[in-house]
């Protein structure tokens, strides 16, 4: 048993013998290494004070660096990767990195607590883009909170950081040099990492065998949910099986009919592939957590979680996505909408796991939209989410699939509403009749995010919005209609 987590830090190979499965990267940095630049704010991946950058080899063999939340990332999951903290950016001669210097020059630091997290988010952007737009900067910083409300100078620093001379230490070019790739390849394991309570299998067959022998084991993908079990609920994870080292599960395969996303594909990469096919999902992808959350979390992990307010489910159910499941040597396929049996109950047998999700490619004539309603634009849980996929035959509805999140104990279709539309003219009058069926489809709860009546009314309004956006016919809208 190789019972040590290995990763690169400042060019040195670090080995952590028998790291506890529940030790976070943040905990290791602050308590074991004394790297206190990385802060703990919320301990749930929302505030960004704990942001670090993680480097790993892409399938093409080149290093790629992305920001992650260290407070909810478990230390064994960074085995074989490169960790970059705010202390890593200063050059050996003491000079600051352009991102840091821009923050100083633009007065981007107020009390200073959140500053290292902002710097690391911007550092990841610096390595990716030479001259990012303001919109790109705002998206990058959507996972970082400043309690001093000093965002303007931070944004100014982000827009100016590319104007400084390229540093010798951590320039875009040096981040891609052959030495870094060689050092990462040297950390690659020929066999699985095994720690007390932790397995990182390398193949799907090995994963299936472990779960057949230990069906009670926790399957871990990105950890953006499980991390909170550790930091907020103080759970002890006795047996963890990590998917992140299985190359076959990191694939996105696109053919003439489907986009197939493996169980270990990050939300960042999954959304990029899906949005390329369905640009209507661009806003949802941008509002789905923050960049550090999307860089760690996985699409299939979000599906497996089965939360009634998970934002990926309505869109994929409306598009008729299908799961590939495996138990031992047996595989089966299951429509995503049939995967959810009840609150926190899924159609998974003991030792069974998700291999991938397949999303049909866009068809000619398909009208599709996805809407999210929440109190904040960035990093907020939906009060309501709906996706609608419609096909017309002339001016009549041939097929329609309407999937809601936040209306029931599971993400589900509005079947009575669909039935009221199918075969009817695509008119305002038909739509109004169909919206009355929402109350037959759902009896939503009232909670902190919205009341039952609000959810039903907003659900009906979103169907009206879709009708208007898709050029539906009928009488003009009047004041009081919505």
C-alpha positions in Angstrom: 0.0 0.0 0.0 1.3 3.4 -1.1 0.0 5.4 1.9 1.2 8.9 1.0 -0.4 11.7 -0.9 2.1 13.3 -3.3 1.8 16.7 -5.0 4.0 19.6 -6.2 4.4 22.8 -4.2 6.8 25.5 -5.3 8.7 23.1 -7.5 9.1 20.5 -4.7 7.4 17.1 -4.4 5.5 17.0 -1.1 4.6 13.7 0.5 2.0 13.4 3.2 1.9 9.9 4.8 -1.5 8.5 5.6 -3.4 11.7 5.1 -6.8 11.5 6.8 -9.6 11.3 4.2 -11.3 14.3 5.8 -8.3 16.6 5.9 -9.0 19.5 3.6 -6.3 21.3 1.5 -7.0 24.4 3.6 -6.4 22.6 6.9 -3.1 21.1 5.6 -1.9 24.5 4.4 -2.6 26.4 7.5 -2.0 23.8 10.2 0.7 21.6 8.8 2.6 24.1 6.6 1.9 27.4 8.3 0.8 28.9 5.0 -1.8 31.3 6.5 -2.2 33.4 3.4 -5.0 31.1 2.5 -7.9 32.0 4.7 -11.0 30.3 6.0 -14.1 32.4 5.7 -17.3 30.4 5.1 -15.9 26.8 5.0 -18.4 26.0 2.3 -16.9 27.3 -0.9 -18.9 30.5 -1.1 -16.7 33.4 -0.1 -13.5 32.6 -2.0 -11.1 33.5 0.8 -9.6 30.0 0.6 -9.0 30.1 -3.1 -5.8 28.3 -4.4 -4.9 27.2 -7.9 -4.5 23.5 -8.8 -2.4 22.4 -11.8 -2.8 19.1 -13.6 -2.0 17.5 -16.9 -4.7 17.7 -19.6 -5.3 14.6 -21.8 -3.0 16.4 -24.3 -0.2 16.2 -21.7 0.0 19.9 -21.0 -0.3 21.6 -17.6 -3.6 23.4 -16.9 -4.2 25.6 -13.9 -7.6 26.4 -12.4 -8.8 28.1 -9.2 -10.5 25.8 -6.6 -11.9 26.3 -3.0 -9.3 24.7 -0.7 -11.8 24.7 2.2 -13.9 21.9 0.7 -11.3 20.1 -1.3 -10.1 16.9 0.4 -6.3 16.6 0.5 -6.0 13.1 -1.0 -7.9 14.3 -4.1 -4.9 16.5 -5.1 -2.6 13.5 -5.3 -0.4 13.8 -8.5 -1.2 17.5 -9.0 0.5 20.9 -8.5 -0.7 23.2 -5.7 -0.2 27.0 -6.0 -0.9 29.3 -3.0 -0.6 33.0 -2.7 2.9 32.5 -1.1 4.0 30.8 -4.3 3.6 33.9 -6.5 6.4 36.1 -5.1 9.6 35.6 -7.0 12.8 34.4 -5.2 14.2 37.9 -5.4 11.1 39.2 -3.5 9.4 40.9 -6.5 5.7 40.7 -6.7 3.8 38.9 -9.4 1.9 41.2 -11.8 -1.4 40.2 -10.3 -0.1 41.2 -6.8 1.5 44.4 -8.1 -1.6 45.5 -9.9 -3.6 45.0 -6.6 -1.1 47.2 -4.8 -1.0 49.9 -7.5 -4.8 50.0 -7.9 -5.4 50.0 -4.1 -7.3 46.7 -4.4 -6.8 45.6 -0.8 -8.9 47.0 2.0 -8.8 45.0 5.3 -6.8 42.3 3.5 -8.6 39.2 4.7 -10.1 38.4 1.3 -7.2 39.7 -0.8 -5.3 36.4 -1.2 -8.4 34.7 -2.6 -8.9 37.5 -5.1 -5.3 37.3 -6.1 -5.5 33.6 -6.7 -8.7 33.8 -8.8 -7.0 36.5 -10.9 -3.8 34.5 -11.1 -5.7 31.6 -12.7 -7.2 34.1 -15.1 -3.8 35.7 -15.8 -2.4 32.3 -16.9 -5.4 31.7 -19.2 -5.9 35.1 -20.9 -3.5 38.0 -21.6 -6.2 40.7 -21.8 -9.5 39.6 -20.3 -12.6 41.7 -20.8 -14.4 43.3 -18.0 -17.2 40.7 -18.3 -14.7 37.9 -18.1 -13.2 39.5 -15.0 -16.6 39.8 -13.3 -17.3 36.1 -14.0 -13.9 35.1 -12.6 -14.5 37.0 -9.4 -18.1 35.8 -8.9 -16.8 33.4 -6.3 -14.9 36.0 -4.2 -16.6 38.2 -1.6 -15.2 41.4 -0.3 -16.8 42.5 3.0 -15.3 45.9 2.6 -17.3 46.4 -0.6 -14.2 47.4 -2.5 -14.8 45.7 -5.8 -14.0 48.6 -8.1 -10.3 48.8 -7.5 -10.0 45.0 -7.6 -11.7 45.0 -11.0 -9.3 47.8 -12.1 -6.4 45.7 -11.0 -7.7 42.7 -13.0 -8.0 44.9 -16.1 -4.5 46.3 -15.7 -2.5 43.1 -14.6 -1.8 42.2 -18.2 0.0 45.5 -18.8 3.0 44.6 -16.5 6.1 43.0 -17.9 5.9 39.2 -18.0 7.6 37.8 -14.8 10.3 35.2 -14.9 8.4 33.5 -12.1 4.9 32.2 -13.0 4.6 33.8 -16.4 2.1 32.3 -18.9 5.1 30.8 -20.7 6.8 29.4 -17.7 3.5 27.7 -16.6 3.6 25.7 -19.7 7.3 24.8 -19.8 8.5 21.3 -20.3 9.9 21.1 -16.7 6.5 21.5 -15.1 4.9 18.8 -17.4 7.8 16.5 -16.6 7.4 17.0 -12.9 3.7 16.3 -13.0 4.3 13.2 -15.1 6.8 11.9 -12.6 4.1 11.9 -9.9 1.8 9.7 -12.0 1.0 6.4 -10.3 0.9 3.1 -12.0 -1.4 1.7 -9.3 -4.2 3.2 -7.2 -3.6 5.4 -4.2 -4.7 3.6 -1.1 -5.0 5.2 2.3 -6.8 4.1 5.4 -10.4 4.8 4.4 -9.5 6.1 0.9 -9.2 4.4 -2.6 -8.4 6.2 -5.8 -8.9 3.5 -8.5 -7.4 4.0 -11.9 -9.9 2.0 -14.1 -13.7 1.6 -14.2 -13.3 -2.1 -13.7 -11.3 -1.5 -10.5 -14.0 0.9 -9.4 -16.7 -1.6 -10.0 -14.8 -4.3 -8.1 -14.3 -2.0 -5.1 -17.9 -1.0 -4.9 -19.1 -4.6 -5.3 -17.0 -5.6 -2.3 -17.8 -2.4 -0.4 -21.3 -1.2 -1.5 -21.5 1.1 1.5 -18.5 3.1 0.4 -19.0 6.8 -0.4 -18.4 7.7 -4.0 -16.6 11.0 -4.3 -16.2 13.0 -7.4 -15.6 16.8 -7.0 -16.5 17.0 -3.3 -18.3 20.3 -3.5 -21.2 18.7 -1.6 -19.3 16.2 0.5 -16.8 18.8 1.6 -19.6 20.5 3.5 -20.4 17.2 5.3 -16.9 17.5 6.7 -16.7 21.2 7.4 -20.2 21.9 8.5 -21.6 18.6 9.7 -18.3 17.3 11.0 -19.0 13.9 9.5 -16.4 11.1 9.7 -15.9 9.5 6.2 -15.0 5.9 7.0 -14.7 4.7 3.4 -14.2 6.9 0.4 -13.8 5.8 -3.3 -12.5 8.7 -5.4 -13.3 8.9 -9.2 -10.9 11.7 -10.1 -8.0 9.4 -11.2 -10.0 7.3 -13.7 -9.2 8.6 -17.2 -12.1 6.8 -18.8 -14.5 8.8 -16.6 -12.9 12.1 -17.6 -13.9 11.9 -21.2 -16.4 13.9 -23.2 -17.4 12.0 -26.3 -19.4 13.6 -29.0 -20.9 11.8 -32.0 -23.6 12.5 -34.5 -26.4 11.9 -31.9 -25.2 12.5 -28.4 -22.8 14.3 -26.0 -21.6 11.8 -23.5 -20.1 13.3 -20.3 -18.1 11.0 -18.0 -18.7 10.8 -14.3 -15.4 12.6 -13.4 -15.8 15.5 -15.9 -15.8 18.8 -14.2 -18.8 21.1 -14.4 -16.5 23.6 -16.2 -15.7 21.2 -19.0 -19.2 19.7 -19.1 -21.0 23.0 -19.4 -18.6 24.2 -22.0 -19.4 21.2 -24.2 -23.2 21.4 -23.6 -23.4 25.2 -24.1 -21.5 24.8 -27.5 -24.5 22.6 -28.5 -27.2 24.5 -26.6 -26.2 28.2 -26.3 -29.5 28.8 -24.6 -27.9 27.3 -21.5 -25.0 29.9 -21.4 -26.6 31.9 -18.6 -27.4 28.8 -16.5 -23.8 27.6 -16.9 -22.4 31.0 -15.8 -24.7 31.1 -12.8 -24.1 27.5 -11.7 -22.0 28.0 -8.6 -18.7 30.0 -9.1 -15.7 29.2 -11.2 -13.8 27.5 -8.3 -16.9 25.3 -7.6 -17.3 24.4 -11.2 -13.6 23.6 -11.5 -13.9 21.0 -8.7 -17.5 19.8 -9.0 -18.8 17.4 -11.6 -21.9 17.2 -13.7 -22.7 13.6 -12.9 -22.0 14.3 -9.2 -24.7 17.0 -9.3 -27.1 14.5 -11.0 -26.3 11.8 -8.5 -26.9 14.2 -5.6 -30.5 14.4 -6.7 -31.4 17.6 -5.0 -34.8 18.9 -5.9 -33.2 22.3 -6.5 -30.2 21.0 -8.5 -30.0 23.3 -11.5 -28.6 20.8 -14.1 -31.5 18.3 -13.8 -34.4 20.3 -15.3 -32.4 21.1 -18.5 -31.2 17.5 -19.0 -34.6 16.0 -18.2 -36.2 18.4 -20.8 -33.6 17.3 -23.3 -34.3 13.6 -22.6 -30.8 12.8 -21.2 -29.9 9.2 -20.3 -27.6 7.8 -17.6 -25.3 4.8 -18.0 -25.1 2.9 -14.7 -22.9 0.0 -13.8 -22.9 -2.6 -11.0 -20.1 -5.1 -11.1 -19.9 -6.3 -14.7 -23.5 -5.3 -15.5 -24.4 -2.1 -17.2 -27.8 -0.5 -17.9 -29.2 2.7 -19.3 -31.9 4.7 -17.6 -33.6 8.0 -18.6 -32.6 10.7 -16.2 -36.2 11.5 -15.3 -36.7 7.9 -14.0 -33.6 8.1 -11.8 -35.3 10.1 -9.1 -37.7 8.0 -7.0 -38.3 10.5 -4.1 -36.6 12.9 -1.9 -32.9 11.7 -1.6 -34.0 8.4 -3.2 -32.5 7.3 -6.5 -32.7 4.2 -8.6 -29.3 2.9 -7.6 -28.6 -0.7 -6.6 -26.0 -1.5 -3.9 -22.6 -1.0 -5.4 -24.0 0.7 -8.6 -22.6 4.0 -9.9 -23.0 6.5 -12.7 -20.6 6.0 -15.6 -21.8 8.8 -17.7 -24.7 10.9 -18.9 -25.7 11.2 -22.5 -27.4 14.3 -23.8 -29.1 14.2 -27.3 -27.6 16.7 -29.7 -29.8 19.7 -30.8 -32.4 18.8 -33.5 -33.5 21.1 -36.3 -36.7 22.9 -35.2 -36.2 22.3 -31.5 -37.2 25.3 -29.4 -35.5 25.2 -26.0 -35.0 27.5 -23.0 -33.9 27.3 -19.4 -34.8 29.8 -16.7 -33.6 30.2 -13.1 -35.2 32.3 -10.5 -33.2 33.2 -7.3 -32.7 36.1 -5.0 -29.2 36.8 -6.3 -27.7 36.4 -9.7 -24.4 34.8 -8.6 -24.0 31.8 -6.3 -27.6 31.4 -5.1 -29.8 28.4 -4.8 -32.8 28.4 -7.1 -36.3 29.2 -5.8 -37.4 27.8 -9.1 -35.8 26.4 -12.2 -37.6 25.3 -15.4 -36.5 24.0 -18.8 -38.8 23.7 -21.8 -38.1 21.8 -25.1 -40.7 22.2 -27.8 -41.2 21.0 -31.3 -43.9 22.3 -33.6 -45.7 20.8 -36.6 -46.7 24.0 -38.4 -48.5 26.0 -35.7 -49.4 23.0 -33.6 -47.4 21.5 -30.7 -46.0 18.2 -31.8 -44.0 17.4 -28.6 -43.2 19.3 -25.5 -41.2 18.5 -22.4 -41.4 20.8 -19.4 -39.1 20.0 -16.4 -39.1 21.9 -13.1 -36.8 22.1 -10.1 -38.0 23.5 -6.8 -41.6 22.4 -7.4 -41.5 18.9 -5.8 -39.3 16.6 -3.8 -37.4 15.7 -7.0 -36.8 17.4 -10.3 -39.7 16.3 -12.5 -41.8 16.9 -15.6 -45.1 18.8 -15.6 -46.9 16.1 -17.4 -50.5 17.4 -17.1 -49.2 20.8 -18.5 -47.4 19.0 -21.3 -50.6 17.0 -22.2 -52.7 20.2 -22.2 -50.3 21.7 -24.9 -49.6 18.6 -27.0 -51.6 18.6 -30.3 -52.9 22.1 -29.6 -52.2 25.3 -31.5 -49.2 27.2 -30.2 -51.2 30.2 -29.2 -51.6 32.3 -26.1 -55.0 30.8 -25.5 -53.6 27.3 -25.5 -50.8 28.3 -23.2 -53.1 30.0 -20.7 -55.2 26.8 -20.5 -52.1 24.7 -20.0 -50.7 26.9 -17.1 -53.8 26.0 -15.1 -52.6 22.4 -15.0 -49.4 23.4 -13.1 -51.5 23.1 -9.9 -52.4 19.6 -10.8 -48.8 18.7 -11.6 -47.3 20.1 -8.4 -48.0 21.0 -4.8 -44.9 23.0 -4.0 -43.7 23.6 -0.5 -43.3 27.0 1.1 -39.8 27.6 2.5 -37.2 30.3 3.0 -36.7 30.7 -0.7 -40.3 31.1 -1.9 -43.9 30.3 -1.0 -45.9 27.6 -2.7 -48.1 30.2 -4.4 -45.1 32.2 -5.6 -43.6 29.1 -7.2 -46.8 28.2 -9.1 -47.3 31.8 -10.3 -43.7 32.3 -11.4 -43.8 28.9 -13.1 -46.8 30.0 -15.1 -45.1 33.3 -15.9 -42.0 31.5 -17.2 -44.1 29.5 -19.5 -45.6 32.7 -20.8 -42.1 34.2 -21.2 -41.1 31.1 -23.3 -44.2 31.5 -25.5 -43.4 35.2 -26.1 -39.7 34.5 -26.9 -40.6 31.7 -29.2 -43.0 33.8 -31.3 -46.2 32.2 -30.2 -49.5 33.5 -31.7 -52.6 34.8 -29.9 -54.0 37.9 -28.4 -51.7 40.7 -27.3 -50.5 40.6 -23.7 -52.4 43.0 -21.4 -51.5 44.7 -18.2 -52.2 42.2 -15.3 -51.5 39.1 -17.4 -48.2 38.5 -15.6 
